């Protein structure tokens, strides 16, 4: 347990978390530029520009490749993990968000006809567009490259 205090000595972890944090901060800036107001809720919600998940896993994979080698099994695991996370963000979760939007429209129409109906809205912003994933991934790789090799 005493080694837990040294967790921040793991530069691969620090770089990945830093990329995620920077992406989350950029979401607030993009929200300000797009809508003209500061919306801190984007810090704790899914979706948005750029994809913090993509930034995190790409920085992780890039840092692993830099530190232990691009030909290693460790990099292969990190790269496959990154691909799965990004595919999920832009594919499965984006599709689920679109389905939620349609279901919410159905609920809205039904609620108008039946005022006693309990209206529980589904969360619509679940995933990312491919552009948001690409920007997040590029951000993660750039942060990892700027940080340099981990070891």
C-alpha positions in Angstrom: 0.0 0.0 0.0 2.9 2.3 0.6 3.8 2.1 -3.1 0.4 3.6 -4.0 1.8 7.0 -3.3 4.2 6.6 -6.2 1.4 6.1 -8.7 2.2 9.6 -10.2 5.7 8.3 -11.0 4.0 6.3 -13.8 4.5 8.8 -16.7 2.4 6.7 -19.0 -0.6 7.1 -16.7 0.1 10.8 -16.1 0.3 11.5 -19.8 -3.0 9.7 -20.5 -4.8 11.4 -17.7 -3.4 14.8 -18.7 -4.7 14.2 -22.3 -8.1 13.4 -20.9 -8.1 16.5 -18.6 -7.0 18.8 -21.5 -9.8 17.4 -23.7 -12.4 18.0 -21.0 -11.2 21.6 -20.6 -11.3 22.1 -24.4 -15.0 20.9 -24.3 -15.8 23.9 -22.1 -14.0 26.2 -24.6 -15.7 24.7 -27.6 -19.1 25.1 -25.8 -18.3 28.7 -25.1 -17.3 29.4 -28.7 -20.3 27.4 -30.1 -23.1 28.6 -27.7 -21.6 31.8 -26.3 -21.8 30.7 -22.7 -19.7 28.7 -20.2 -21.3 25.3 -19.6 -19.4 23.4 -16.9 -21.8 20.4 -17.2 -19.8 19.3 -20.2 -17.0 18.3 -17.8 -19.1 15.5 -16.4 -21.2 14.4 -19.4 -20.4 12.1 -22.3 -20.1 13.3 -25.8 -18.9 16.6 -27.1 -15.8 18.0 -28.9 -13.2 16.7 -28.5 -13.6 13.1 -27.4 -11.8 12.8 -24.0 -12.1 9.0 -24.2 -10.2 9.1 -27.5 -7.6 11.5 -26.2 -7.1 9.3 -23.1 -6.7 5.9 -24.9 -4.6 7.3 -27.8 -2.3 9.0 -25.4 -2.1 5.8 -23.4 -1.3 3.7 -26.5 1.2 6.2 -27.8 3.0 6.5 -24.5 3.2 2.7 -24.2 4.7 2.5 -27.7 7.2 5.2 -26.9 8.2 3.7 -23.6 8.4 -0.1 -24.3 8.5 -0.2 -28.1 6.0 -0.2 -31.0 6.6 -3.9 -31.6 5.8 -5.1 -28.1 2.7 -7.0 -26.8 2.1 -4.1 -24.4 1.6 -1.7 -27.3 -0.6 -4.1 -29.1 -2.9 -4.4 -26.1 -3.0 -0.6 -25.7 -3.7 0.0 -29.4 -6.5 -2.6 -29.6 -8.0 -1.2 -26.4 -7.9 2.3 -28.0 -9.5 1.1 -31.2 -12.3 -0.6 -29.3 -13.0 2.5 -27.1 -13.0 4.8 -30.2 -15.2 2.4 -32.2 -17.6 2.3 -29.3 -17.7 6.0 -28.9 -18.4 6.8 -32.6 -20.4 3.7 -33.3 -22.4 2.0 -30.6 -22.9 5.0 -28.2 -23.6 7.4 -31.1 -26.3 5.0 -32.4 -27.8 4.7 -28.9 -28.0 8.5 -28.7 -29.8 8.7 -32.0 -32.3 6.0 -30.8 -32.8 8.0 -27.5 -33.6 11.1 -29.5 -36.3 9.3 -31.5 -37.7 7.7 -28.4 -37.8 11.1 -26.7 -39.8 12.4 -29.7 -42.3 9.6 -29.3 -42.6 10.3 -25.5 -43.2 14.0 -26.3 -46.0 13.2 -28.7 -47.5 10.7 -26.3 -47.2 13.1 -23.4 -49.2 15.8 -25.3 -52.1 13.4 -25.7 -51.9 11.9 -22.2 -51.0 14.6 -19.6 -50.9 12.0 -16.8 -48.2 10.1 -18.5 -44.9 10.0 -16.6 -42.3 11.7 -18.8 -38.8 10.2 -18.3 -36.5 11.5 -21.0 -33.5 9.4 -22.2 -30.1 10.9 -22.4 -29.4 11.7 -26.1 -25.8 12.8 -26.1 -24.0 9.5 -25.5 -21.4 9.1 -28.2 -19.2 11.1 -30.5 -19.2 12.0 -34.1 -16.3 10.6 -36.1 -14.8 14.1 -36.2 -14.9 14.4 -32.4 -13.1 11.0 -32.1 -10.5 12.0 -34.6 -9.8 15.3 -32.9 -9.6 13.6 -29.5 -7.3 11.0 -30.9 -5.0 13.5 -32.5 -4.9 15.5 -29.3 -4.0 12.4 -27.3 -1.2 11.5 -29.7 0.1 15.0 -29.8 0.2 15.3 -26.0 2.0 12.0 -25.7 4.6 13.0 -28.3 5.1 16.4 -26.6 5.7 14.6 -23.3 8.3 12.4 -24.8 9.2 8.8 -24.0 7.9 7.7 -20.7 11.1 5.9 -19.6 
